[in-house]
Amino acid sequence: MIISPLVRSLCAGAVVLTAGVASVAPSAASPAPAHATHRPSGRTQHDDRVPALPARLSALSWVVADATTGDVLASHEPHRHLAPASTLKTLFALAVLPRLSAEQVHTVSPAELKAVGEGSSRVGVEEDRAYRVADLWRGVFLRSGGDAVHVLAAMNGGVRKTITDMRQQAARLGAVDTHVMSTDGYDTPGQYSSAYDLALFGRAGLADPAFARYCSTRSATFPGGLDQSGRAGASFEIQNTNRLLTGTPDVRPYPGLIGVKNGYTTEAGNTLIAAAHRGKRTLIVTVMNPTAGSVYEEARSLLDWGFAADDNVQPVGALRPADVRPAALRHRPVEAPRPAKAPPAVRSAHRTADGRLTSPAGIATVGVLLASLAGSFWLLRRRMRR
C-alpha cells in the first residue's frame, strides 16, 4: 500500500510528539506500582545541596513529608502493607473526634471493657464510673489506652460501626493501603496500613485543632471517675508514651516536636508517626518496624535530614488530599515550590498521586494528532476501495 505524504507526515509527527511526552515521565527502569510515590526506594531527586539520607536505616518502611505542602521528600517502601499497631488510633481519632462533644460525660459499662484485647495498653478506665470524653481522649493519645478507645467506640455506636466509620475516613483521605479490622490497632488478621497512609493520618490530624492539642500533650491528670453516688475516685498522672516528645534517660526529646502517635505490637514491632516544627517548616515522619529499640533514633535522623534539606529537595511524591494543612499553619502563606531544574516541558508537568508525571497539554496534543491520523487512514482506505 502506498502511503500518502500527508499520512507519512502525520506518522512522523506522532513519533516526535509521543517521544516528547514520554520524556516527561520518570526515568525509572520499571513503572511504579499503583499509588506509589516516585522513586519509592527512598532515593531523592539529585541535587548537590541535598544532604545524604541517613545511613543504616533498618525500618521496613518510612516516609518524610512536608506537612504544609503535602510534598513527600523521601521514602522507602512507602506503600508496603504492614501492621500499624497503635498508630491506627490516629485514624480512629480522625473518624470519631468530630462526633463526640469533649464535655460529654459517659458512664462505662462492663461490656464496653470486655472487648479490650489481652495485653492491650490501658489508661485505667473502670466500669460503672463516669468520665468526660476529653479525659478519655487524653487516655488514648497519652497512654494509648485501648480501654478508652473501646469506651469511645461504644459511645460512637459500637465497634462495628466505628470500624466502618474508620474505613470511610480512610477512603476520604485516599488511604488505599489501609484495611481496618480493629478500632485500636490490636493485631488482627487482615489488618494493615502503610507508612504513606500513616503520614496521611498524621497530616490530617494536625489540621484538626483538638487532635493537634491532644497529640502534643506531654502529661495530664487522669480522673478516677465518678461512681454511681457521684463520688470521685483517686486521680493519677499520666505521661505521653512518645519518647521523642517527653524524653527518657535513653531517648532525648526532639526539639520542636509536636507529637502525634507511637505504637507497638508483637506483629507490628515499633511504629511511629512524628511531627516537628522548625523555622517555617513542619515535617511528618513515619517509621514502621525498624530494629528493636531504634524507632525513635531513626525518626530523629529522618527529621534532621528533612530540616537540613530545607527547600532544596525535589519532591518524590505527594500526600493527598493536598488541601489539608496543619491548623497552626493555615493562616501563614505557603511559599510556591521552587521550579525544578528541567526543560520547560518538564517544569509544566503535573505530578500525580502515584508520582508519575503527565503534561495535560502534551496529552491533548497527542490526542488530536492521533485523531487526525485515524481520519487520514480512513480517507486513504476509502480512496483505495474506489
N, C-alpha and C positions, 0 to 999 in steps of 0.2 A: 504494500500500500504506500502511495506517495503522500507524504505529509506536507500540507501547505506551509508556506513561510510564516503565516500568522500563528498556526499551531506550534510550529517549531520555536518561534519566538516566545510564545506563552510558556512552553515547557522549560525553556532556558530560564525565563523569569521565575518560574515556580521553584526551580532548583536553587537559584540565588536567594530568593526570599525565605524559603524554608531553612536554608543554611543560616541565614541571618537570625531568624527566630531561635533556632536551636542553640546558637551561641550564647543566648541569654540564660539557658538552663545551667544548673550546677555541673561542674566538671567531674563529678564523682564517677567511679568506674562502673557502678551499677545503680539503678534507680532506687531512691529511698522508699521504704515501706510507707503505706498509708499512714497519715497522721504523724510521721516522724519529722523532727526538726532537721534542718540542713546540717550535714556532717555530724550525725549522731555519735560518732566515735569519740567526741569530746574535743576535737581539734577546733581551733578558731580560724577565722579568716586571717591570712598572714599580714602582719603589719609590724615593722621593726619597733614601734613604740609600745607594743603589747608585751607584757612580761610573759614568761613561760608559765604554763599551767603547773600547779603543784605536782611534784613527783611522788611516786609511790602511793597513789590513792587506791584504796582497797575496795571501796564501795562498789556494789554490783551496778548501781545506777545513781546518777546525780545530775542536777541542773543548777545553773547560775543564771538568774534573770533579774532584769531591772523592773522593780515593782511599779514604777511610774509609767514607763512606756510599754511594758509588756515584752520588751525585747529579750530573747534568750541569748545570753552572751557566750555560753559554752555548755556542753552537756556530754554525758556518757550514757549510752543505752537509755535514753530518756523515756522510751515507751515500753520498756521491759515490764512485764506483768509480775509483780511481787506482792507478798503480803504486807499490808501497810501498818499493822499494829495500831496503836492509839492515835497515830496521825489521822486516821479516818474520823476521829472525833471532830476534826475541823469541818468535815462535810456535814456531820450531824449538827454542829452548831449553825452552819450556814442555812440548813433546812429548818431548824426548829427555833432558833433565837427570835426571828420576827413574829412567831406565832404565840409566844407566851409573854405576858407582862412581867417585868422584873420584880414588881411588888406583889405579885400574886402569891398567896400562901396556900400550901398544899399539905395535907396530912398523908403520910406514907402508909400504904397498906403492906401486909406481909407478902402478898402475891407479887408486888412490884419489885421486891428484892430477891424473890425466889429464883428469878431467871438470870441473875448475875453469874457469869461463868466462874468455875472453880479456878482459883489462882489469880483472878482479876484484881487489879488495884482498886482500892476503896478509899473513900474520904472519911467514912464513919457515919453515914446516914442510918438512922434507926427507925424501925417500924413503929407505927402509931404515934409518931411525933410530927409536928408541923414545921415546915421550912419555907422560907421565901425562895422564889425562883432565882433571884440574884445570887443567893448563897449557894444554891445547887450548881449554878454555872461556875462559881469560883471553885467548887469541888471538882468540876470537870476539867477546867483549864489548869489549875494549880496542882492538884493531886491525881489527875487523870482518873477520877473516881467512876468506876463502872456502875457503882450503886447510884450515884447521882444521875448518870446517863439513863439508867432504866426508869428512874422516877420521872424524869423529864419526858422520856418517850411515852410513858403511861399517860402523862398529862396531855400529850400531843395526840392521843387517840390509840396508843398501843404500839408495840414493837413492829408489828407487820405493817401498819400504816406509815410509821416513821421510816422504815426501810424504803417503802415506795416513795415517800417524800424525798429521801436522800438520793434515790436513783433519778428522780425527776430533776432535782437540783444539779446533779452531775451532768445530766443531759443539757440543761440550760447553759452550763459553763463550757460545754464542749469537751467534757472529760470522758472520752470514749474508751480510755484504758481502764476504767474503774467499774468493778462489779461488786455491789454491796450485798452482803449476806448477814450483817450484824449491825447494830447501832453503835457499838463501842470499839470495833476493830479487833475483837476477840478472834483468835484463829478459827476460821470456819471454812470447810471445803467450798471451793468455787469463788472465794472472795479474793480480790486483788485490786491493786491500783498501780500507779507508776510515778516516777519522780516528776514527770511533766505534769500529771494531774494534781499531785500534791502541791506543786508550785501554783497551779490554777486556784486551788482551795486557799492557799496562804494569801495570794494576792487579793482574791475576793473578800477574804476575811478582814484584811487590813482596810478595805473600803467601807467596812461596817464599824462605826464608832464603838458600839458595845463589844463586838468581837475584839477589836484592837485594844480596848481597855482591859478586858479580861485576860487576854493572852500576854499582856505586858505586866500584869500584877505579880510582884515578887513574893509577897506574903500577905496573909489575911487572917482574920479571926473567924473560925467556923463555929456557928452556934450549935448548942446541944439539942436544939429543937424544943418545941413546946409539947408537953404531954396533954392528955385529954382534959385536965383540970386547968390548963393554961400556965403551968409552972415550967420555967425554962431549965433545960439541962445544962450541964457544965460545958462552956465553950472551950475551944482549944485553938492553938496557932497552926496554920498550915503554910508550907513553903512551896513555891513553884519547883517542880522536878526538872525543869530545863536548866541544866548546869551552866550553859553559856549565859543565862540571864542572872542566876543567883550566885554562881561560883561555888566551888568546893575546894578542899585542900589540894586536889589534883587537877582541877579544871579552873582556869582563870576566867572571870566574867569577860564577855566580849564588849569592847567599848561601842556604845551606840546601839546595842542590841535591843530590838523592840520585843522580841519573843516569838511566839506562835505555838508550836507543839512538838513534843518528843514522844517516842513510843518504844516499846519492846515486847516481843513475844518470842517463844521458842522457835516458831517457824519464820517469823519476820526478821529476827535479830533486832538490831537497833535501827530505828528510823527517826528522821528529824526534818522538820520544816523550821528554818530560822530566817528571821528578817532583821536587818540592821540598817541604820541611817547614819550617813556621814556626809557633811557638806550639803550638796544639792541632790544627793542620790540616796535612794532606798533600794537595797538589794534583797532578793529572796534566794536562799539556797536550800535545796532538798537533797538529802543523803539517805540511801536505802541499803541496808545490810552490809556495812563495812566489817572489817575485822573487829572482833570483840574489844570493846574499850576505846575504840578510835573515832567514834562518830562525831564527838564534839571537836576534836582537833582537825579532822578532815573538813568539817563545816567551817571551822575558823580559817583554814588555809584557803578555802574557796572564796570566802568573804573577802579575805585580804587580797586575793588575786583580783576579784571583781572591782574593788575600790582602787587598786593600783592601776588597773587597765583604764579606768576613767572612761572617757568618751572615745578612746582610740580603737576599741574593738568593733568590728563589723558584726552585727547580729547574725546568728546562725539559724534563727527561727523566731517565733513569736508566741506568746501566750494569748489565747482567745478566751473571752471577748476582750478586744483591745481597749474598750472604753472604761474598763474598771481601773480605778486608781486609788491608792491609799487615801483615806479620809483626810489625814493630816496634810496631804499634798495637793488636794483638789483645787485649793484656792491659788496655788502657785502656777505661774505659766510654765508650760512644758516646752523646753527648747527643741527646735526642729532637729532631727538627727542629721549628723554630718553626711554629706553626699559621699558615696563610695567612690574610690579612685578607679573608675572604669569608663569605657566608652559611653557616649550618650544613650545608646540603646539599652545598656545595662542599668544606667542610673535611673531611667524612667520605668524600669520594670517593677512589677509588684511581686512581693514575696508572699506566697500562700502559706496557710497554716502548717502545711507539711514541709515547708522550706523550699518548695520548687519555685522558680522564677518564671513569671509569664509577663509578656508585654501585650496589653489589650490591643494597642494599635497594630502591632505586628500580626497578631492572630486575625484581626479583622481584615487586614490587607490580604493575607494568605487565603482567607475565606472567599473574598471577592475574586481573587485570581483563579482559584480552583473552580469557582462557578463559571467564570468566563471560559476556562479551559474545557470544561464539560460541554458548554454550549458550542464551542468551536468543533469539538469532535462530533457532536450531534449533527451540525450542519454538514461537515465533511462526509459523514456516513450517508446522509440524505442525498448528497450530490452523487456519491458513488452508486447508490441504488438506482438513480436515474440513468 
